[in-house]
Amino acid sequence: MAPKEYDLENRTYLFARDCRQLVKKLPKFVSNIEDSKQLVRSSGSVGANYIEANESFSKKDFLYRVKICRKEAKESVLWLNLLNDLNSDEFEFHPLIDEAVELKKIFSTIIKNSEK
């Protein structure tokens, strides 16, 4: 993964892209295929919902979308951990797991600061 990106829209895009690049390399067996589909959905949803949040018309809608971002980042951690546990060490899951956890924390902070 590249150095930390501070443009959150781009950072969430890079996260989704990097998840897809990893998925392309994994062996094609049933659990990998199913877990990979879920990871592709959740990682892409983080960025899509953040874009929606930035285009929201109200604070309530913004918070709702950012909460979805946090939820999808947490879900991405689950799928990445499952894929990590079931595949060999040749695949680099940990940078993506760390990024998903960091994104979750960022969204939690945004929610906390926006609810004040």
Buried (B, 14 or more C-beta within 10 A) or exposed (E): BEEEBEEBEEBBBBBBBBBBEBBEEBEEEEEBEEBBEBBBBBBBBBBBBBBBBEEBEEEEEBBBBBBBBBBBBBBBBBBBBBBBEEBEEEBEBEEBBEBBBBBBEBBBEBBEEEEE
